[in-house]
Each structure stands twice: as structure tokens, then as C-alpha cells.
């Protein structure tokens, strides 16, 4: 269910829901997937959404605690602390488990950006894993590309070679 309504709030979410593009459609989709015997892994942001997804039949629920911090485009101050993330992840887990006990619970986002962050969440909640979107496809690439670019920039060029270039006048 990505992109998901579960990460949209405020006026924009209200507009989407008024036009019929609501989170309830996601619940219906997951319910249909369950009836078709398809494995479903879903994002939720609140305990109420976790409960609804559990009722719909989700096999794995990802507790989404916000846009991932860090890197060149990650958020800076729009997310909570790790302590807040622990509380939010466990609240999602508790809500889902109140409906069914066979759900796999994972964490994602906010300050959970590096392996040590995910390990901290797993240590302090009942989450059994981590979904690494930006942490894998963006942060890791940014780090390696920056270092690689710096290495290329550091390659010396012989002055004689530069003098041999016939610049346009």
C-alpha cells in the first residue's frame, strides 16, 4: 500500500478522502488480497490504522513513524525522537495484536535511519525487523557517491596536460 494515505494528514488528506481516495480503499484492497491468498505488507501511522489493517487481513504491518531523517533531502526537525518512535511503534504493534496474533510487525522512518537505529527499535519494542527504503536506496548511495566524488576530485592533473588544451577564445 505505498504510496499510502497513512502518511498523509491535514487538509490534503481531507481533500483526498472527500474525493473518494481514502484510506478505507486501502483497507478494502488488503481485504481483497487476503481473500485471494496474497501476502500483504502495509504501512500504518496510527494504532487505529493498525487495527483496521489487522481486521482487513494484513500479514505484515510496518509502523511508519515519519519521513526518514538525514541525507541531502531528509527531514531535519519534522520527526520525533527515538524514544517517541519506540512508543509509537509499540502502540501500533499493540493495536494490531489486539485483533490478531499472527502479524509480522516492522518499523520504518523518522529517526530510524541506520542499522543501529533499527536495532534500538527492535531491542525496545516487539518489532521483528525494519523496512529500509530511504535508508537503503538514498542514504547509502548519497554517502558512497559523496566519498567517490571527493576521490575523483582529488586526482591530480599534470599542468602540462592542461596547457595542451586549446581553449576557445
Backbone as ProteinMPNN parsed JSONL, in Angstrom:
{"seq_chain_A": "XXXXXXXXXXXXXXXXXXXXXXXXXXXXXXXXXXXXXXXXXXXXXXXXXXXXXXXXXXXXXXXXXXXXXXXXXXXXXXXXXXXXXXXXXXXXXXXXXXXXXXXXXXXXXXXXXXXXXXXXXXXXXXXXXXXXXXXXXXXXXXXXXXXXXXXXXXXXXXXXXXXXXXXXX", "coords_chain_A": {"N_chain_A": [[0.825, -1.197, 0.0], [1.797, 1.306, -0.901], [2.368, 4.335, -2.572], [0.87, 5.51, 0.467], [-2.146, 6.487, 2.164], [-1.794, 6.641, 4.821], [0.422, 8.104, 5.524], [-0.225, 10.65, 5.041], [-1.692, 13.651, 6.136], [-3.878, 16.132, 7.614], [-5.19, 18.91, 5.728], [-4.781, 18.122, 3.024], [-5.148, 15.327, 3.132], [-7.823, 15.296, 3.904], [-9.029, 16.398, 1.618], [-8.395, 14.419, -0.298], [-9.838, 12.252, 0.775], [-12.444, 13.227, 0.64], [-12.841, 13.155, -2.065], [-13.07, 10.527, -2.59], [-10.779, 9.009, -2.575], [-9.634, 7.331, -0.302], [-8.24, 6.171, 2.853], [-9.72, 4.019, 3.559], [-10.109, 2.671, 1.182], [-7.655, 1.453, 0.9], [-7.787, -0.352, 3.02], [-9.831, -1.98, 2.043], [-8.535, -2.999, -0.234], [-6.507, -4.555, 0.934], [-8.054, -6.413, 2.276], [-9.222, -7.703, 0.084], [-6.891, -8.771, -1.062], [-6.244, -10.601, 0.929], [-8.404, -12.392, 0.711], [-7.758, -13.407, -1.758], [-5.591, -14.893, -1.178], [-3.102, -13.622, -1.135], [0.003, -12.396, -0.018], [0.303, -9.662, 2.142], [1.878, -6.587, 2.863], [1.913, -3.77, 4.773], [1.89, -0.193, 5.28], [1.343, 1.734, 8.207], [0.37, 4.497, 10.299], [-0.804, 5.037, 12.699], [-2.274, 3.69, 15.745], [-5.034, 3.156, 15.316], [-5.162, 2.813, 12.53], [-3.534, 0.557, 12.334], [-5.067, -1.347, 13.663], [-7.305, -1.454, 11.95], [-6.073, -2.396, 9.591], [-5.193, -4.878, 10.477], [-7.659, -6.084, 10.954], [-8.516, -6.141, 8.325], [-6.871, -8.049, 7.306], [-4.093, -7.909, 6.92], [-0.822, -9.209, 6.488], [1.724, -8.427, 7.264], [2.682, -5.613, 9.108], [3.877, -2.376, 8.881], [5.157, -0.06, 11.031], [5.057, 3.165, 10.493], [6.915, 5.911, 11.204], [7.33, 8.465, 10.29], [8.835, 10.708, 7.825], [12.02, 9.754, 6.687], [14.944, 10.779, 8.371], [17.92, 12.719, 7.61], [20.671, 12.776, 5.213], [20.786, 14.426, 1.971], [18.234, 15.295, 1.323], [16.597, 14.533, 3.37], [14.32, 14.916, 6.16], [14.656, 17.37, 8.761], [13.729, 18.499, 11.298], [11.161, 17.597, 11.553], [10.32, 15.289, 12.732], [9.913, 12.877, 15.398], [11.678, 11.867, 18.406], [13.953, 9.104, 19.079], [12.997, 7.839, 21.351], [10.303, 8.609, 21.276], [9.66, 7.309, 18.903], [9.934, 4.625, 19.649], [7.768, 4.43, 21.42], [5.618, 4.968, 19.639], [5.889, 2.921, 17.685], [5.511, 0.611, 19.274], [2.887, 1.082, 20.136], [1.456, 0.831, 17.743], [1.961, -1.876, 17.252], [0.742, -3.071, 19.518], [-1.947, -2.383, 19.043], [-2.497, -3.713, 16.594], [-2.026, -6.37, 17.384], [-4.099, -6.681, 19.158], [-6.141, -7.466, 17.621], [-5.257, -9.611, 15.971], [-2.916, -12.295, 16.345], [-1.02, -13.233, 14.605], [0.499, -11.537, 13.024], [3.234, -9.993, 11.367], [5.398, -7.58, 12.579], [6.98, -4.577, 11.696], [9.346, -1.825, 11.522], [9.727, 1.619, 10.414], [11.175, 4.62, 9.115], [11.296, 8.178, 10.073], [13.458, 8.92, 12.75], [14.65, 6.482, 12.518], [17.034, 5.445, 10.82], [19.501, 4.266, 10.328], [21.392, 1.147, 10.635], [21.968, 0.769, 13.405], [19.958, 2.263, 14.576], [17.626, 0.881, 13.854], [18.169, -1.491, 15.19], [18.011, -0.576, 17.818], [15.264, 0.041, 18.004], [14.163, -2.541, 17.605], [15.169, -3.746, 19.894], [13.805, -2.424, 21.92], [11.107, -2.675, 21.438], [8.394, -4.779, 20.254], [8.882, -5.192, 17.601], [10.017, -6.997, 14.744], [11.71, -6.487, 12.721], [12.879, -4.294, 10.067], [11.997, -1.92, 7.595], [13.758, -0.741, 5.034], [13.673, 1.814, 3.184], [14.449, 4.717, 2.185], [16.763, 4.527, 3.685], [18.234, 2.582, 2.463], [18.113, 2.963, -0.391], [18.637, 5.649, -0.759], [20.161, 7.076, 1.362], [22.458, 5.409, 1.678], [23.506, 5.441, -0.908], [23.943, 8.203, -1.271], [25.96, 8.665, 0.651], [28.074, 7.016, -0.322], [28.402, 8.021, -2.933], [29.16, 10.68, -2.46], [31.636, 10.342, -1.163], [33.001, 8.976, -3.196], [32.953, 10.89, -5.255], [34.548, 12.88, -4.087], [36.982, 11.539, -4.054], [37.496, 11.302, -6.812], [37.692, 14.022, -7.464], [40.045, 14.621, -6.201], [42.06, 13.602, -7.766], [45.125, 14.207, -9.208], [46.06, 16.487, -11.821], [48.261, 16.848, -14.493], [49.977, 19.85, -15.004], [51.055, 20.402, -17.455], [49.451, 18.926, -19.151], [47.077, 20.347, -18.965], [47.851, 22.749, -20.14], [48.059, 21.988, -22.745], [45.558, 21.962, -23.765], [43.481, 23.47, -26.081], [41.853, 26.166, -25.593], [38.748, 27.739, -26.337], [38.476, 30.958, -27.727]], "CA_chain_A": [[0.0, 0.0, 0.0], [2.625, 2.507, -0.976], [2.191, 5.353, -1.534], [-0.269, 5.245, 1.336], [-2.808, 7.602, 2.848], [-1.389, 6.623, 6.225], [1.477, 9.084, 5.789], [-0.766, 11.959, 4.669], [-2.659, 14.135, 7.118], [-4.3, 17.519, 7.431], [-6.114, 19.345, 4.67], [-4.603, 17.312, 1.823], [-5.816, 14.039, 3.348], [-9.262, 15.572, 3.892], [-9.425, 16.562, 0.215], [-8.344, 13.097, -0.925], [-10.933, 11.425, 1.268], [-13.703, 13.767, 0.122], [-12.97, 12.783, -3.477], [-13.2, 9.079, -2.684], [-9.477, 8.338, -2.48], [-9.465, 7.309, 1.146], [-7.52, 5.061, 3.456], [-10.636, 2.876, 3.553], [-9.834, 1.93, -0.062], [-6.501, 0.607, 1.191], [-8.271, -1.458, 3.844], [-10.559, -2.866, 1.124], [-7.546, -3.669, -1.076], [-5.845, -5.571, 1.748], [-9.059, -7.454, 2.489], [-9.301, -8.445, -1.175], [-5.65, -9.542, -1.165], [-6.37, -11.725, 1.868], [-9.329, -13.364, 0.102], [-7.068, -14.001, -2.906], [-4.444, -15.588, -0.61], [-1.884, -12.88, -1.432], [0.681, -11.847, 1.155], [0.263, -8.194, 2.127], [2.714, -5.851, 3.805], [1.295, -2.444, 4.703], [2.315, 0.9, 6.149], [0.352, 2.451, 9.013], [0.991, 5.521, 11.146], [-1.508, 5.161, 13.978], [-2.872, 2.456, 16.25], [-6.331, 2.915, 14.667], [-4.884, 2.247, 11.206], [-3.011, -0.795, 12.545], [-6.209, -2.198, 13.996], [-8.097, -1.631, 10.728], [-5.327, -3.256, 8.671], [-5.241, -6.226, 11.045], [-9.008, -6.585, 10.668], [-8.601, -6.377, 6.881], [-6.123, -9.261, 7.0], [-2.681, -7.675, 6.592], [0.116, -10.213, 7.004], [2.821, -7.696, 7.909], [2.358, -4.198, 9.305], [5.038, -1.517, 9.104], [4.865, 1.15, 11.805], [5.725, 4.292, 9.828], [6.999, 6.99, 12.195], [7.64, 9.739, 9.646], [9.818, 10.749, 6.75], [13.348, 9.426, 7.191], [15.866, 11.901, 8.567], [19.279, 12.582, 7.113], [20.993, 12.906, 3.807], [20.637, 15.747, 1.36], [16.829, 15.717, 1.245], [15.846, 14.043, 4.516], [13.79, 15.951, 7.04], [15.56, 17.743, 9.857], [13.084, 18.648, 12.586], [9.738, 17.267, 11.463], [10.072, 13.951, 13.272], [10.126, 12.738, 16.828], [12.919, 11.271, 18.899], [13.95, 7.637, 19.118], [12.101, 7.46, 22.45], [8.956, 8.759, 20.725], [9.478, 6.251, 17.905], [9.696, 3.385, 20.401], [6.384, 4.486, 21.9], [4.695, 4.886, 18.5], [5.981, 1.581, 17.09], [4.87, -0.357, 20.164], [1.441, 1.347, 20.128], [0.954, 0.202, 16.515], [2.019, -3.323, 17.474], [-0.296, -3.438, 20.486], [-3.259, -2.265, 18.392], [-2.639, -4.817, 15.644], [-2.11, -7.633, 18.135], [-5.397, -6.79, 19.833], [-7.032, -8.083, 16.636], [-4.7, -10.904, 15.55], [-1.586, -12.576, 16.903], [-0.158, -13.812, 13.573], [1.005, -10.468, 12.164], [4.643, -9.622, 11.46], [5.488, -6.128, 12.772], [8.242, -3.978, 11.286], [9.395, -0.371, 11.725], [10.257, 2.395, 9.291], [11.092, 6.067, 9.006], [11.66, 9.109, 11.132], [14.86, 8.84, 13.141], [15.148, 5.113, 12.314], [17.662, 5.611, 9.514], [20.737, 3.477, 10.232], [21.242, -0.167, 11.269], [21.938, 0.86, 14.872], [18.641, 2.791, 14.947], [16.681, -0.234, 13.732], [18.478, -2.412, 16.286], [17.47, 0.039, 19.032], [13.808, -0.151, 17.97], [13.889, -3.962, 17.842], [15.518, -4.05, 21.283], [12.884, -1.774, 22.852], [9.713, -2.936, 21.055], [8.17, -6.133, 19.749], [9.133, -5.243, 16.154], [10.944, -8.075, 14.385], [12.513, -6.1, 11.567], [12.918, -2.91, 9.606], [11.868, -1.717, 6.157], [14.721, 0.311, 4.734], [13.509, 2.476, 1.883], [15.481, 5.758, 2.051], [17.993, 4.08, 4.338], [18.989, 1.753, 1.531], [18.247, 3.463, -1.759], [19.06, 7.049, -0.819], [21.248, 7.428, 2.285], [23.666, 4.642, 1.367], [24.033, 5.934, -2.183], [24.479, 9.553, -1.051], [27.237, 8.559, 1.363], [29.117, 6.465, -1.182], [28.638, 8.936, -4.058], [29.915, 11.833, -1.963], [33.02, 9.904, -0.953], [33.57, 8.661, -4.502], [33.167, 12.161, -5.958], [35.71, 13.53, -3.474], [38.181, 10.826, -4.513], [37.744, 11.699, -8.2], [38.144, 15.421, -7.468], [41.399, 14.673, -5.653], [43.031, 13.079, -8.734], [45.92, 15.318, -9.745], [46.175, 16.657, -13.266], [49.54, 17.485, -14.826], [49.828, 21.203, -15.564], [51.427, 20.308, -18.865], [48.271, 18.433, -19.864], [46.124, 21.463, -19.027], [48.36, 23.737, -21.097], [47.902, 21.455, -24.098], [44.168, 22.14, -24.206], [43.3, 24.716, -26.839], [40.589, 26.757, -25.157], [38.113, 28.672, -27.277], [38.658, 32.363, -27.353]], "C_chain_A": [[0.863, 1.252, 0.0], [2.585, 3.051, -2.385], [0.877, 5.149, -0.784], [-0.851, 6.524, 1.93], [-2.331, 7.714, 4.292], [-0.278, 7.616, 6.54], [1.048, 10.495, 5.4], [-1.755, 12.384, 5.743], [-3.11, 15.544, 6.751], [-5.255, 17.733, 6.276], [-5.998, 18.48, 3.415], [-5.295, 15.958, 1.974], [-7.33, 14.222, 3.305], [-9.766, 15.692, 2.452], [-9.428, 15.215, -0.496], [-9.537, 12.246, -0.511], [-12.281, 11.913, 0.773], [-13.928, 13.397, -1.339], [-13.002, 11.272, -3.68], [-11.892, 8.313, -2.643], [-9.081, 8.288, -1.009], [-8.655, 6.108, 1.61], [-8.414, 3.819, 3.522], [-10.46, 2.03, 2.293], [-8.629, 1.009, 0.135], [-6.918, -0.595, 2.039], [-9.008, -2.474, 2.969], [-9.589, -3.661, 0.252], [-6.859, -4.802, -0.308], [-6.801, -6.726, 2.031], [-9.206, -8.328, 1.242], [-8.055, -9.31, -1.363], [-5.706, -10.77, -0.264], [-7.271, -12.811, 1.289], [-8.694, -14.078, -1.092], [-5.823, -14.779, -2.478], [-3.113, -14.961, -1.034], [-1.29, -12.344, -0.133], [0.665, -10.328, 1.059], [1.139, -7.617, 3.236], [2.319, -4.387, 3.665], [1.946, -1.46, 5.666], [1.117, 1.419, 6.927], [1.1, 3.476, 9.862], [0.375, 5.619, 12.527], [-2.008, 3.805, 14.453], [-4.217, 2.141, 15.583], [-6.141, 2.309, 13.279], [-4.356, 0.824, 11.325], [-4.141, -1.769, 12.832], [-7.044, -2.482, 12.749], [-7.384, -2.546, 9.735], [-5.293, -4.695, 9.177], [-6.597, -6.863, 10.776], [-9.177, -6.908, 9.186], [-7.812, -7.614, 6.462], [-4.671, -9.065, 6.63], [-1.793, -8.73, 7.24], [1.28, -9.569, 7.752], [2.441, -6.223, 7.969], [3.639, -3.446, 9.645], [4.577, -0.283, 9.872], [5.7, 2.285, 11.224], [5.725, 5.483, 10.783], [7.455, 8.319, 11.593], [8.647, 9.611, 8.527], [11.213, 10.558, 7.339], [14.247, 10.659, 7.26], [17.181, 11.638, 7.845], [19.428, 12.705, 5.614], [20.707, 14.296, 3.277], [19.199, 16.228, 1.312], [15.988, 15.212, 2.406], [15.366, 15.184, 5.391], [14.767, 16.206, 8.182], [14.834, 17.76, 11.199], [11.631, 18.228, 12.614], [9.41, 15.879, 11.995], [10.355, 13.941, 14.762], [11.483, 12.132, 17.145], [12.846, 9.752, 18.792], [13.008, 7.147, 20.22], [10.643, 7.546, 21.993], [8.667, 7.657, 19.714], [9.227, 4.903, 18.567], [8.239, 3.334, 20.856], [5.396, 4.285, 20.754], [4.703, 3.501, 17.859], [5.262, 0.57, 17.972], [3.362, -0.146, 20.214], [0.789, 0.735, 18.888], [0.905, -1.315, 16.695], [0.906, -3.766, 18.418], [-1.684, -3.396, 19.856], [-3.49, -3.41, 17.413], [-2.805, -6.152, 16.338], [-3.423, -7.779, 18.894], [-6.425, -7.451, 18.918], [-6.56, -9.488, 16.276], [-3.289, -11.06, 16.091], [-0.583, -13.044, 15.846], [0.457, -12.78, 12.627], [2.492, -10.24, 12.43], [4.693, -8.095, 11.582], [6.904, -5.63, 12.503], [8.198, -2.473, 11.558], [9.976, 0.312, 10.494], [10.179, 3.888, 9.58], [11.53, 6.868, 10.211], [13.134, 9.014, 11.462], [15.459, 7.441, 12.977], [15.764, 5.07, 10.916], [18.874, 4.704, 9.289], [20.525, 2.119, 10.911], [21.161, -0.1, 12.792], [20.613, 1.424, 15.376], [17.595, 1.677, 14.917], [16.908, -1.251, 14.85], [17.916, -1.886, 17.603], [15.959, -0.169, 19.11], [13.468, -1.608, 18.255], [14.152, -4.348, 19.294], [14.475, -3.53, 22.268], [11.408, -1.92, 22.501], [9.591, -4.403, 20.656], [8.301, -6.211, 18.23], [10.174, -6.323, 15.875], [11.8, -7.726, 13.171], [12.275, -4.657, 11.18], [12.748, -2.884, 8.094], [12.721, -0.51, 5.799], [14.565, 0.893, 3.35], [14.63, 3.499, 1.697], [16.81, 5.318, 2.649], [18.862, 3.254, 3.404], [19.191, 2.425, 0.187], [18.744, 4.89, -1.831], [20.265, 7.33, 0.073], [22.551, 6.704, 1.949], [24.318, 5.142, 0.084], [24.636, 7.322, -2.014], [25.846, 9.498, -0.378], [28.342, 8.082, 0.433], [29.417, 7.383, -2.362], [29.443, 10.159, -3.636], [31.382, 11.464, -1.792], [33.706, 9.621, -2.287], [33.876, 9.937, -5.29], [34.386, 12.887, -5.398], [37.008, 12.86, -3.913], [38.522, 11.204, -5.951], [38.267, 13.133, -8.276], [39.596, 15.544, -7.007], [42.462, 14.144, -6.623], [43.817, 14.251, -9.321], [45.94, 15.309, -11.279], [47.504, 17.362, -13.527], [49.286, 18.844, -15.467], [50.116, 21.21, -17.056], [50.23, 19.843, -19.691], [47.226, 19.533, -19.997], [46.551, 22.502, -20.061], [48.143, 23.286, -22.536], [46.48, 21.619, -24.634], [44.048, 23.477, -24.909], [41.914, 25.256, -26.522], [40.046, 27.676, -26.233], [38.32, 30.092, -26.799], [37.463, 33.171, -27.736]], "O_chain_A": [[0.667, 2.151, 0.818], [2.756, 2.281, -3.331], [-0.105, 4.67, -1.351], [-0.142, 7.503, 2.163], [-2.455, 8.771, 4.91], [-0.056, 7.939, 7.707], [1.855, 11.425, 5.425], [-2.561, 11.577, 6.207], [-2.754, 16.068, 5.695], [-6.024, 16.847, 5.904], [-7.013, 18.14, 2.806], [-5.955, 15.493, 1.044], [-8.04, 13.394, 2.734], [-10.815, 15.145, 2.112], [-10.371, 14.904, -1.223], [-10.169, 11.598, -1.346], [-13.172, 11.106, 0.51], [-15.067, 13.333, -1.801], [-12.965, 10.794, -4.814], [-11.899, 7.083, -2.673], [-8.29, 9.106, -0.538], [-8.421, 5.161, 0.858], [-7.913, 2.694, 3.54], [-10.641, 0.813, 2.331], [-8.596, -0.095, -0.409], [-6.463, -1.715, 1.809], [-8.832, -3.682, 3.13], [-9.79, -4.854, 0.023], [-6.656, -5.888, -0.852], [-6.394, -7.888, 2.025], [-9.302, -9.551, 1.343], [-8.161, -10.462, -1.782], [-5.266, -11.853, -0.653], [-6.952, -13.998, 1.361], [-9.048, -15.215, -1.401], [-5.08, -15.272, -3.327], [-2.128, -15.663, -1.262], [-2.021, -11.889, 0.747], [0.98, -9.768, 0.009], [1.14, -8.089, 4.373], [2.381, -3.825, 2.572], [2.475, -1.836, 6.713], [0.015, 1.532, 6.39], [2.298, 3.344, 10.111], [0.961, 6.216, 13.43], [-2.149, 2.877, 13.657], [-4.509, 0.975, 15.314], [-6.873, 1.397, 12.893], [-4.693, -0.029, 10.503], [-4.165, -2.881, 12.304], [-7.445, -3.622, 12.516], [-8.025, -3.385, 9.102], [-5.357, -5.632, 8.381], [-6.679, -8.037, 10.415], [-9.897, -7.84, 8.83], [-8.051, -8.169, 5.389], [-4.06, -9.976, 6.071], [-1.992, -9.097, 8.399], [1.76, -10.105, 8.751], [1.94, -5.66, 6.995], [4.38, -3.816, 10.556], [3.703, 0.451, 9.409], [6.909, 2.351, 11.442], [4.666, 6.005, 11.131], [7.917, 9.201, 12.318], [9.233, 8.551, 8.309], [11.54, 11.139, 8.374], [14.299, 11.466, 6.332], [17.513, 10.5, 7.513], [18.455, 12.734, 4.862], [20.423, 15.222, 4.036], [18.953, 17.433, 1.264], [14.778, 15.439, 2.428], [15.927, 16.28, 5.37], [15.594, 15.357, 8.517], [15.274, 17.105, 12.144], [10.934, 18.475, 13.598], [8.329, 15.353, 11.73], [10.953, 14.867, 15.309], [12.315, 11.918, 16.263], [11.803, 9.191, 18.456], [12.303, 6.154, 20.04], [9.842, 6.659, 22.29], [7.555, 7.13, 19.67], [8.398, 4.125, 18.097], [7.565, 2.317, 20.695], [4.443, 3.517, 20.884], [3.646, 2.965, 17.525], [4.485, -0.243, 17.472], [2.62, -1.123, 20.326], [-0.307, 0.182, 18.973], [-0.08, -1.957, 16.331], [0.206, -4.739, 18.137], [-2.506, -4.277, 20.106], [-4.565, -4.011, 17.404], [-3.627, -6.973, 15.932], [-3.815, -8.894, 19.236], [-7.456, -7.938, 19.383], [-7.346, -10.436, 16.272], [-2.564, -10.081, 16.271], [0.591, -13.234, 16.161], [0.892, -13.136, 11.532], [2.946, -10.288, 13.573], [4.092, -7.393, 10.769], [7.884, -6.177, 13.007], [7.127, -1.916, 11.798], [10.62, -0.315, 9.653], [9.234, 4.361, 10.211], [12.045, 6.348, 11.201], [13.975, 9.024, 10.563], [16.638, 7.235, 13.263], [15.098, 4.704, 9.947], [19.22, 4.417, 8.143], [19.577, 1.958, 11.68], [20.379, -0.826, 13.405], [20.187, 1.101, 16.485], [16.783, 1.547, 15.833], [15.952, -1.806, 15.393], [17.403, -2.658, 18.412], [15.434, -0.517, 20.167], [12.581, -1.887, 19.061], [13.441, -5.18, 19.858], [14.276, -4.119, 23.33], [10.549, -1.359, 23.181], [10.557, -5.163, 20.715], [7.875, -7.196, 17.628], [11.093, -6.536, 16.666], [12.529, -8.573, 12.656], [11.573, -3.909, 11.86], [13.296, -3.733, 7.39], [12.432, 0.611, 6.217], [15.275, 0.489, 2.429], [15.661, 3.175, 1.108], [17.871, 5.705, 2.157], [20.085, 3.232, 3.542], [20.308, 2.459, -0.329], [19.233, 5.309, -2.88], [21.297, 7.783, -0.423], [23.62, 7.314, 1.937], [25.541, 5.251, 0.004], [25.712, 7.601, -2.544], [26.776, 10.197, -0.783], [29.424, 8.669, 0.398], [30.576, 7.512, -2.755], [30.311, 10.619, -4.377], [32.267, 12.198, -2.231], [34.865, 9.989, -2.482], [34.93, 10.05, -5.915], [35.174, 13.45, -6.158], [38.018, 13.533, -4.121], [39.69, 11.404, -6.282], [39.173, 13.428, -9.056], [40.292, 16.482, -7.395], [43.653, 14.232, -6.325], [43.229, 15.183, -9.869], [45.85, 14.262, -11.921], [47.833, 18.348, -12.868], [48.463, 18.961, -16.375], [49.486, 21.942, -17.819], [50.024, 20.319, -20.807], [46.563, 19.638, -21.029], [45.716, 23.065, -20.769], [48.055, 24.114, -23.442], [46.238, 21.433, -25.827], [44.473, 24.504, -24.378], [40.924, 24.842, -27.124], [40.808, 28.316, -26.956], [38.333, 30.368, -25.599], [37.433, 34.379, -27.5]]}, "name": "protein", "num_of_chains": 1, "seq": "XXXXXXXXXXXXXXXXXXXXXXXXXXXXXXXXXXXXXXXXXXXXXXXXXXXXXXXXXXXXXXXXXXXXXXXXXXXXXXXXXXXXXXXXXXXXXXXXXXXXXXXXXXXXXXXXXXXXXXXXXXXXXXXXXXXXXXXXXXXXXXXXXXXXXXXXXXXXXXXXXXXXXXXXX"}
